[in-house]
Amino acid sequence: MQEKRTQQLQSFCQGLGIHMHDLELLDMALTHTSYAHEAKQYPKPHHNERIEFLGDSVLSVIVSTYMYKNFPDLAEGQLTKLRAYLVCEGSLYEYAKKIHLGDYLQLGKGEELSGGRERPSILADAFESVLGAIYLDQGFAVVQAYLLGMMQPEIDFICRHGIFNDYKTRLQEYLQRDGDVDIHYVLLGSTGPEHNKVFTSQVMLGNTVIGEGSGRTKKDSEQHAAKQALAQLHVRNQE
């Protein structure tokens, strides 16, 4: 591995707060198939598809166990809905963005040019791959502590507000609790090819931007914008 790449991975580990012993494993977790197919520099497949499979299972076990122990009053159907919310592509995409995962991905030239570094599906898959790498390198306890720490704000949000209304509805109800206000959404644009676009929207309170989000559809991007607005409003109310 080149020294520059080693330094990049060490920087990534510092951001995670985890000291990874096997940087080759982490490198694989951050290597998209498009890069591996173009580079052809490894004797065997060196990309993140297999380790993503493992990471997906680790993610499911950690989240399912946590919910079973901490939400004893929820029925099986509610637990399923809660887990789906926490581990859906949109949520994993947000977790990946928090750790700037896209900055460390290795992508093929075509994928790079088509906006792959910001594509929710690629970032969500890579986040699962990183979980798989942490599990193999550090063990279950470390990846469990890391993941639950990452998810805690989402879990706290659910405990306060529930998950059975969408973000746009919750934001509207919150802002209109004292009367009508002007809430509207603005589509900033989209990136990527027609079959796999990423949309970005802002939610406005009058002329003020209060949230921004991205998603694979215009509706998803508006939901993520509303989600960010709710989180920011909660922080401000705490101050």
N, C-alpha and C positions, 0 to 999 in steps of 0.2 A: 504494500500500500504506500502511495506517495505521502511524503511528509505533510504536504498541504492538507490532504484529506484526513490524515491522522489528527492534525490540529483542529480541523473542523469538527470532527467527532468528539474530541476532548471538550471543545467548547459546548457542544450539544449536551454532553454529559453534565457539565457544570450547571447548565440551565435546568436540567432535570433534578439536580441534587443527588445524583447517583453515580458512583464510580464503577464504570463497566470495565471488567477485566479483558473481555474478548471484543476488541474493536472491529475485528473482521465480521463477527456476528452482527454487530450493530450496523456496520456498513451494508451488509446484505439486507437488513431490515429496511434500510433507507434507499435501496436500489430498485427502481421500477423495471419491469420486464423490458420496456422499450430501450432502456440504457444497456441492459445485459445483452440484448440481441444485437445491438449496434457495436458494443465494445468488443465482444468476443475475446476477452482477455483472461477469462477464468477457465480452468480445465473442466469444471462442471457448472451447472446452472447456478448463477450467483444473483438471485433476485428475491423479492420478498413474498412471493405467492405462497410458498409452503409455510413460512413462519407466520404469515398472516392467518393461515388456517389454525395454527396453534394459539396465536394471540386472541383470536375470536373465542376460542373455547375457554381460555383463561379469563377473559373479560366476562363471559357469561357466568362462570362459576363464582367469581368474586361478587358480582352484582346480585346474583340470585341468592347467595348465602347472606349477604348483608341485608337484603330486603326481608328474607325469611326471619331473620333474627330481630330486626328493628321495626318491622311493620306487622306485628302479630294480629292486628285487627283486620287486615286486608284479606279478602277472599282471593282464590287462585286467579280468577279473571282480572282482578284489580292489580295483583302482583305482576301478571303478564303484561298489562298495559303500562305499568310503571317501568318495568325492565325495558320494554320496547322504547319508551321515551328516553331513557338514560343511555341506551346503546344504539340508537338509530343513527343513520349516516349523518344527519344534521348535527346531532350532539357530538359525535366523534370528530366531525369537521371543526366544531368550535374548540374542542380540547386540543386538536392539532394546531390550530391557529394560536392558541395561548402559548404554546411552547415553540412557536415559529418553525414548526417542523418542515414546512415547505422550503425554507432556506437551505436545508441540508439534504434534500432529495437529489438523487441522481436520476435524471430523465433523459430519454433519447431526444435527438434534435427535433423530430417531428412533434413529439409530445410537448416539448418545451415551447415550441412556436405556437401551438394551439391552446396555450394557457393551462397546461397540465399542472403547473406548480401551485395553482390556486383552485384546481378542480376538487369539489367536495368528495367525490368518490375516491380519488387518488389519495387525498390527505386522510380520509377516514380509514382506508385500507392500511396506509402506512402507519397510522397510530396503533392499529391492532398489531401490526408487525413489530413495532417497538415494544409493545407489551410482551409479545412472545420472546423477544430478545432479552428483555429484563428478567423474565421468568427463568429462562435457560441459564443466564449468567449469574443471577443473584438469588434465585429461589422464590417460592410463592409468597413468603411473608413480606419481602421487599416490594414486589410488584403490587401486592394487595394494598400495602400502606400508601404507595405512590398513587395508585388509581383512585382509591377512596378519598385521598387528599385532594386530587384533581376534581373529583365529582362533588365534593362537599358543598360548594355554593349551590349547585343544582339541587342537591338533596334538601338543603335548607330552604330553598325557594319552594320546593314541592310541599314541605312541611308547613310553610306559611300559607301558601295559596292553593294547594291541590293541583291536579293535572287534568282535570276533566273539563276545562274550558281552554280554548286556544288563546295564545298570547295577545292577539289583536283584540279579542273580546275583553280579556282581563285589563288590558291597557285602557281601552275605551271606558270600561266601568270605573276604573281607578280615577281617570282624569275628569270624568263627568259626574263624580260623586257630589260636587257642589254646584252643578249646573252645566249647560251646554258649552262646549269649547270646540275650536276648529282643529280637528285631527285629520291629517291626510297623509298619503304615502306618495313618494316620488320615485320613479324608476330612474336610476342614474345611468344604467347601461348594462351591457352583457359582454362576456368574453367567451372564446371557444367556438368550436364548430357547431353547425346547426343541430346535430344529433346529441350534443353534450354541452350545452351552454351553461354558464354560471351568471346569474342575474344578481345585481346589487341594487338595493332600495334604501331609502331613508324615510323615517317617519317624522312628520313635522307637527309641532304644536304652534299653530299660527305660522309665524315666519322663522321659528327656531327649530333647528334639527335636534331631536332628542334621542335618536337611535339610528343605527345603520346595520344592515345585515345582508348576507349573500346566501343564495340557494340555487337549486337546479331548476326551479320554476320561479316566476314572478311572485306567486303566492307564498312560496317557501321563503323567499328573500324578505318579504314583508313580515312574515312571522318572526324571522330572526331579528329584524329591525325592532319589532315590538318587544321581543324578549330582551334585547339590549337596553331598550328604554326603561323597561320595568326594573331591571337590575340597577341601572344608574339612579333611578328615582328612589329606590330603596336605600342606596348608599347615601344619597343626599339627605334623606329623611332621618338617617341615623346620626348625621353630623350636627 
